[in-house]
Amino acid sequence: MTRSLTKRFPTVCCLAAAFAAVWSLLAAPEIVFEDVGGQSRQFIDWYRTIKLTPEQEAVKKAALEALPAPCCADNNAYTCCCECNVSRTVWGLTHYMIAKQAAGVEQVRAKVREWIAYVNPNGYSGRSCYNGGCARTFRNDGCGGMNADRLVL
């Protein structure tokens, strides 16, 4: 009678599964910001498709609650005041980093700060949601639109 590999070699099979999981994390490429439009679309897609576990969501919350939302600084980057495109990009970048790169709180926070500075090098006022900024580009102190399928660049 033939037994399965896991019954015959449980340690080897467990090690192989662990190695595959670690390799997938190591193989996730570092994100370099090069293309606001293309990467914004990618990050929004990651926000839509990468689901976090409760433990991963806790990392996201800890990382982003400490940052003001770029478009409405009286809210934090974890909640923002609404689901605008700049927030979607931040959340998608965060989902990827946590789920695919096993990034921690400080790594996520630093990369999100870097992204926000990249999309608007002049800096956000923190008031754009209250002065018509929802329809402006990121570079012009805006949210990049409110519809994920119609990014305002």
Secondary structure, 3 states (H helix, E strand, C coil): CCCCHHHHCHHHHHHHHHHHHHHHHHHCCCCCCCCHHHHHHHHHHHHHHCCCCHHHHHHHHHHHHCCECCCCCCCECCCCCCCCHHHHHHHHHHHHHHHHHCCCHHHHHHHHHHHHHHHCCCCCCCCHHHCCHHHCCHHHCCCCCCCCCCCCC
